[in-house]
């Protein structure tokens, strides 16, 4: 069984330059029958912020996660990124606790 699959989303401007991206990892585990989605590396270029690019990305991520049968999506953000927290909350994400991380490199 494949336990994870990555999907990359990108939005480009009229000059074919990438102005936004996001990654969705669809992950299986042994605790649930359905997979879950892990959203990572959402980025919108400075000049494209406030133009709906991030919203387009998150809408597509949510749609894809639903199509792949995910029962939830997990997203992480650093404590100080309050604008990012509000952005995720706009899409129905809830603050559910802490993230614990250990760097390996």
Biotite code that builds the C-alpha atoms (Angstrom):
import biotite.structure as struc

atoms = struc.array([
    struc.Atom([0.000, 0.000, 0.000], chain_id="A", res_id=1, res_name="UNK", atom_name="CA", element="C"),
    struc.Atom([1.196, 3.510, -0.792], chain_id="A", res_id=2, res_name="UNK", atom_name="CA", element="C"),
    struc.Atom([1.026, 5.568, 2.385], chain_id="A", res_id=3, res_name="UNK", atom_name="CA", element="C"),
    struc.Atom([1.515, 9.051, 0.931], chain_id="A", res_id=4, res_name="UNK", atom_name="CA", element="C"),
    struc.Atom([1.018, 10.850, -2.350], chain_id="A", res_id=5, res_name="UNK", atom_name="CA", element="C"),
    struc.Atom([1.964, 14.451, -3.051], chain_id="A", res_id=6, res_name="UNK", atom_name="CA", element="C"),
    struc.Atom([0.021, 16.906, -5.188], chain_id="A", res_id=7, res_name="UNK", atom_name="CA", element="C"),
    struc.Atom([1.546, 20.262, -6.157], chain_id="A", res_id=8, res_name="UNK", atom_name="CA", element="C"),
    struc.Atom([-0.692, 23.213, -7.014], chain_id="A", res_id=9, res_name="UNK", atom_name="CA", element="C"),
    struc.Atom([0.569, 26.318, -8.800], chain_id="A", res_id=10, res_name="UNK", atom_name="CA", element="C"),
    struc.Atom([-0.909, 29.530, -10.142], chain_id="A", res_id=11, res_name="UNK", atom_name="CA", element="C"),
    struc.Atom([0.881, 31.603, -12.753], chain_id="A", res_id=12, res_name="UNK", atom_name="CA", element="C"),
    struc.Atom([0.423, 35.141, -13.992], chain_id="A", res_id=13, res_name="UNK", atom_name="CA", element="C"),
    struc.Atom([-0.049, 36.236, -17.624], chain_id="A", res_id=14, res_name="UNK", atom_name="CA", element="C"),
    struc.Atom([3.731, 35.995, -18.165], chain_id="A", res_id=15, res_name="UNK", atom_name="CA", element="C"),
    struc.Atom([3.698, 32.325, -17.009], chain_id="A", res_id=16, res_name="UNK", atom_name="CA", element="C"),
    struc.Atom([5.573, 33.218, -13.792], chain_id="A", res_id=17, res_name="UNK", atom_name="CA", element="C"),
    struc.Atom([4.541, 31.245, -10.739], chain_id="A", res_id=18, res_name="UNK", atom_name="CA", element="C"),
    struc.Atom([2.869, 33.574, -8.234], chain_id="A", res_id=19, res_name="UNK", atom_name="CA", element="C"),
    struc.Atom([1.433, 31.005, -5.835], chain_id="A", res_id=20, res_name="UNK", atom_name="CA", element="C"),
    struc.Atom([1.894, 27.393, -4.824], chain_id="A", res_id=21, res_name="UNK", atom_name="CA", element="C"),
    struc.Atom([0.777, 24.827, -2.274], chain_id="A", res_id=22, res_name="UNK", atom_name="CA", element="C"),
    struc.Atom([1.416, 21.156, -1.597], chain_id="A", res_id=23, res_name="UNK", atom_name="CA", element="C"),
    struc.Atom([-1.152, 18.606, -0.477], chain_id="A", res_id=24, res_name="UNK", atom_name="CA", element="C"),
    struc.Atom([0.064, 15.272, 0.798], chain_id="A", res_id=25, res_name="UNK", atom_name="CA", element="C"),
    struc.Atom([-2.649, 12.606, 0.888], chain_id="A", res_id=26, res_name="UNK", atom_name="CA", element="C"),
    struc.Atom([-1.625, 10.209, 3.639], chain_id="A", res_id=27, res_name="UNK", atom_name="CA", element="C"),
    struc.Atom([-2.974, 6.846, 4.707], chain_id="A", res_id=28, res_name="UNK", atom_name="CA", element="C"),
    struc.Atom([-2.541, 5.489, 8.200], chain_id="A", res_id=29, res_name="UNK", atom_name="CA", element="C"),
    struc.Atom([-3.600, 2.408, 10.095], chain_id="A", res_id=30, res_name="UNK", atom_name="CA", element="C"),
    struc.Atom([-5.963, 4.223, 12.498], chain_id="A", res_id=31, res_name="UNK", atom_name="CA", element="C"),
    struc.Atom([-8.565, 5.359, 9.930], chain_id="A", res_id=32, res_name="UNK", atom_name="CA", element="C"),
    struc.Atom([-10.011, 3.818, 6.813], chain_id="A", res_id=33, res_name="UNK", atom_name="CA", element="C"),
    struc.Atom([-9.931, 7.165, 5.017], chain_id="A", res_id=34, res_name="UNK", atom_name="CA", element="C"),
    struc.Atom([-6.752, 9.116, 4.263], chain_id="A", res_id=35, res_name="UNK", atom_name="CA", element="C"),
    struc.Atom([-6.049, 12.596, 5.585], chain_id="A", res_id=36, res_name="UNK", atom_name="CA", element="C"),
    struc.Atom([-4.540, 15.586, 3.838], chain_id="A", res_id=37, res_name="UNK", atom_name="CA", element="C"),
    struc.Atom([-1.492, 17.499, 4.999], chain_id="A", res_id=38, res_name="UNK", atom_name="CA", element="C"),
    struc.Atom([-1.232, 21.022, 3.576], chain_id="A", res_id=39, res_name="UNK", atom_name="CA", element="C"),
    struc.Atom([2.262, 22.459, 3.402], chain_id="A", res_id=40, res_name="UNK", atom_name="CA", element="C"),
    struc.Atom([4.326, 25.235, 1.848], chain_id="A", res_id=41, res_name="UNK", atom_name="CA", element="C"),
    struc.Atom([1.524, 27.584, 0.862], chain_id="A", res_id=42, res_name="UNK", atom_name="CA", element="C"),
    struc.Atom([3.202, 30.579, -0.753], chain_id="A", res_id=43, res_name="UNK", atom_name="CA", element="C"),
    struc.Atom([1.942, 33.652, -2.599], chain_id="A", res_id=44, res_name="UNK", atom_name="CA", element="C"),
    struc.Atom([4.425, 36.141, -4.058], chain_id="A", res_id=45, res_name="UNK", atom_name="CA", element="C"),
    struc.Atom([4.491, 39.630, -2.543], chain_id="A", res_id=46, res_name="UNK", atom_name="CA", element="C"),
    struc.Atom([3.048, 41.298, -5.665], chain_id="A", res_id=47, res_name="UNK", atom_name="CA", element="C"),
    struc.Atom([0.139, 38.819, -5.861], chain_id="A", res_id=48, res_name="UNK", atom_name="CA", element="C"),
    struc.Atom([-0.978, 39.020, -2.226], chain_id="A", res_id=49, res_name="UNK", atom_name="CA", element="C"),
    struc.Atom([-4.473, 40.339, -1.634], chain_id="A", res_id=50, res_name="UNK", atom_name="CA", element="C"),
    struc.Atom([-5.628, 39.307, -5.123], chain_id="A", res_id=51, res_name="UNK", atom_name="CA", element="C"),
    struc.Atom([-7.283, 35.998, -4.213], chain_id="A", res_id=52, res_name="UNK", atom_name="CA", element="C"),
    struc.Atom([-4.392, 33.744, -5.240], chain_id="A", res_id=53, res_name="UNK", atom_name="CA", element="C"),
    struc.Atom([-4.137, 32.115, -1.810], chain_id="A", res_id=54, res_name="UNK", atom_name="CA", element="C"),
    struc.Atom([-7.888, 31.555, -1.721], chain_id="A", res_id=55, res_name="UNK", atom_name="CA", element="C"),
    struc.Atom([-7.800, 29.898, -5.148], chain_id="A", res_id=56, res_name="UNK", atom_name="CA", element="C"),
    struc.Atom([-5.042, 27.582, -3.935], chain_id="A", res_id=57, res_name="UNK", atom_name="CA", element="C"),
    struc.Atom([-6.824, 26.593, -0.718], chain_id="A", res_id=58, res_name="UNK", atom_name="CA", element="C"),
    struc.Atom([-10.128, 26.061, -2.548], chain_id="A", res_id=59, res_name="UNK", atom_name="CA", element="C"),
    struc.Atom([-8.387, 23.703, -4.982], chain_id="A", res_id=60, res_name="UNK", atom_name="CA", element="C"),
    struc.Atom([-6.558, 21.884, -2.160], chain_id="A", res_id=61, res_name="UNK", atom_name="CA", element="C"),
    struc.Atom([-9.837, 21.325, -0.281], chain_id="A", res_id=62, res_name="UNK", atom_name="CA", element="C"),
    struc.Atom([-11.611, 20.175, -3.450], chain_id="A", res_id=63, res_name="UNK", atom_name="CA", element="C"),
    struc.Atom([-8.801, 17.727, -4.262], chain_id="A", res_id=64, res_name="UNK", atom_name="CA", element="C"),
    struc.Atom([-8.676, 16.379, -0.700], chain_id="A", res_id=65, res_name="UNK", atom_name="CA", element="C"),
    struc.Atom([-12.423, 15.716, -0.858], chain_id="A", res_id=66, res_name="UNK", atom_name="CA", element="C"),
    struc.Atom([-12.085, 14.007, -4.241], chain_id="A", res_id=67, res_name="UNK", atom_name="CA", element="C"),
    struc.Atom([-9.357, 11.772, -2.803], chain_id="A", res_id=68, res_name="UNK", atom_name="CA", element="C"),
    struc.Atom([-11.583, 10.791, 0.136], chain_id="A", res_id=69, res_name="UNK", atom_name="CA", element="C"),
    struc.Atom([-9.713, 12.612, 2.904], chain_id="A", res_id=70, res_name="UNK", atom_name="CA", element="C"),
    struc.Atom([-11.557, 12.861, 6.205], chain_id="A", res_id=71, res_name="UNK", atom_name="CA", element="C"),
    struc.Atom([-9.564, 15.944, 7.306], chain_id="A", res_id=72, res_name="UNK", atom_name="CA", element="C"),
    struc.Atom([-6.811, 18.342, 6.260], chain_id="A", res_id=73, res_name="UNK", atom_name="CA", element="C"),
    struc.Atom([-4.039, 19.336, 8.652], chain_id="A", res_id=74, res_name="UNK", atom_name="CA", element="C"),
    struc.Atom([-2.162, 22.619, 8.182], chain_id="A", res_id=75, res_name="UNK", atom_name="CA", element="C"),
    struc.Atom([0.556, 24.067, 10.374], chain_id="A", res_id=76, res_name="UNK", atom_name="CA", element="C"),
    struc.Atom([1.678, 27.630, 10.978], chain_id="A", res_id=77, res_name="UNK", atom_name="CA", element="C"),
    struc.Atom([4.117, 29.311, 13.336], chain_id="A", res_id=78, res_name="UNK", atom_name="CA", element="C"),
    struc.Atom([2.707, 31.048, 16.424], chain_id="A", res_id=79, res_name="UNK", atom_name="CA", element="C"),
    struc.Atom([3.574, 34.558, 15.229], chain_id="A", res_id=80, res_name="UNK", atom_name="CA", element="C"),
    struc.Atom([1.820, 34.234, 11.838], chain_id="A", res_id=81, res_name="UNK", atom_name="CA", element="C"),
    struc.Atom([-1.559, 35.581, 12.989], chain_id="A", res_id=82, res_name="UNK", atom_name="CA", element="C"),
    struc.Atom([-2.577, 36.681, 9.470], chain_id="A", res_id=83, res_name="UNK", atom_name="CA", element="C"),
    struc.Atom([-2.009, 33.131, 8.251], chain_id="A", res_id=84, res_name="UNK", atom_name="CA", element="C"),
    struc.Atom([-4.082, 31.755, 11.149], chain_id="A", res_id=85, res_name="UNK", atom_name="CA", element="C"),
    struc.Atom([-6.966, 34.073, 10.234], chain_id="A", res_id=86, res_name="UNK", atom_name="CA", element="C"),
    struc.Atom([-6.617, 33.049, 6.577], chain_id="A", res_id=87, res_name="UNK", atom_name="CA", element="C"),
    struc.Atom([-6.923, 29.343, 7.410], chain_id="A", res_id=88, res_name="UNK", atom_name="CA", element="C"),
    struc.Atom([-9.825, 29.994, 9.802], chain_id="A", res_id=89, res_name="UNK", atom_name="CA", element="C"),
    struc.Atom([-11.680, 31.704, 6.944], chain_id="A", res_id=90, res_name="UNK", atom_name="CA", element="C"),
    struc.Atom([-11.751, 28.283, 5.252], chain_id="A", res_id=91, res_name="UNK", atom_name="CA", element="C"),
    struc.Atom([-12.990, 26.439, 8.333], chain_id="A", res_id=92, res_name="UNK", atom_name="CA", element="C"),
    struc.Atom([-9.654, 25.308, 9.775], chain_id="A", res_id=93, res_name="UNK", atom_name="CA", element="C"),
    struc.Atom([-9.556, 25.213, 13.584], chain_id="A", res_id=94, res_name="UNK", atom_name="CA", element="C"),
    struc.Atom([-6.611, 25.690, 15.920], chain_id="A", res_id=95, res_name="UNK", atom_name="CA", element="C"),
    struc.Atom([-6.338, 22.246, 17.500], chain_id="A", res_id=96, res_name="UNK", atom_name="CA", element="C"),
    struc.Atom([-3.084, 22.407, 19.448], chain_id="A", res_id=97, res_name="UNK", atom_name="CA", element="C"),
    struc.Atom([0.659, 22.365, 19.112], chain_id="A", res_id=98, res_name="UNK", atom_name="CA", element="C"),
    struc.Atom([3.003, 21.093, 16.463], chain_id="A", res_id=99, res_name="UNK", atom_name="CA", element="C"),
    struc.Atom([6.118, 19.279, 17.632], chain_id="A", res_id=100, res_name="UNK", atom_name="CA", element="C"),
    struc.Atom([9.005, 19.200, 15.210], chain_id="A", res_id=101, res_name="UNK", atom_name="CA", element="C"),
    struc.Atom([12.558, 17.911, 15.201], chain_id="A", res_id=102, res_name="UNK", atom_name="CA", element="C"),
    struc.Atom([14.971, 19.110, 12.547], chain_id="A", res_id=103, res_name="UNK", atom_name="CA", element="C"),
    struc.Atom([17.099, 16.378, 10.994], chain_id="A", res_id=104, res_name="UNK", atom_name="CA", element="C"),
    struc.Atom([19.409, 18.491, 8.842], chain_id="A", res_id=105, res_name="UNK", atom_name="CA", element="C"),
])
